[in-house]
Amino acid sequence: MNVSFSPTICENYLKSLDNIEDYKILREAANRMGVPSLEENACTALTNIVSIKRPEKSIDIGCGIGVSSYAILKGFPETNLTAIDSNLERGLFFQNHFKDYKNVAYYQMRGEQYLKTCDKTFDFAFIDSVKREYFNIWQLLRPKLNKNACVVFDDILIYGFVMAEEAETPYKYQTNRKEVQNFISHIFSDTSLNAQIIPVNGGLLVISLK
């Protein structure tokens, strides 16, 4: 028997299973400041991936006020986390909220700028920045990934427009849609990588080096 179900119903059911109290302070701050933050289901997926990988060194590009960073630390509290964001207001909140974390370093700058100047390497990376920059960030990040590293790109489906026809895509998303489609094709055609799209919220593109 074939059973049809609404993705929205599925999302709501998954959200009901999650413990969002862990993120209460961060969620309230995000609402108060009017800034986007990683959705609960994506946080859970991120935490689970990190808990399996147990990365020694992680980087969170586009960390905002710290919801994704918290999800990473929840997955493996011992990871040494580098958090990057160019927004001053969000950065001030982040630094205050994580001031007691000795294993968290924050840099206020664009992700591409940081990757061009840093000499660190990483075992895990989470990317949530401007979607048209994903390919450039990947090109800069890949040489800094250790063996068997894992990278997660957020909102890879761009509200589902990546899967829609161009004529069905609002004008303001058309450029991003095309560039993200090209990026996805590039990743899945690279035989040195394992890649999967996890369809939670805006979609997570999970990449691991073979």
Secondary structure, DSSP 8 states (H G I E B T S, - for coil): ------HHHHHHHHHHHS-GGGGHHHHHHHHHHT-----HHHHHHHHHHHHHH--SEEEEET-TTSHHHHHHHHH-TTSEEEEEE--HHHHHHHHHHTTT-TTEEEEES-HHHHHHH----EEEEEE-S-GGGHHHHHHHHGGGEEEEEEEEESSTTGGGGGGS-GGGS-HHHHHHHHHHHHHHHHHHH-TTEEEEEE-STT-EEEEEE-
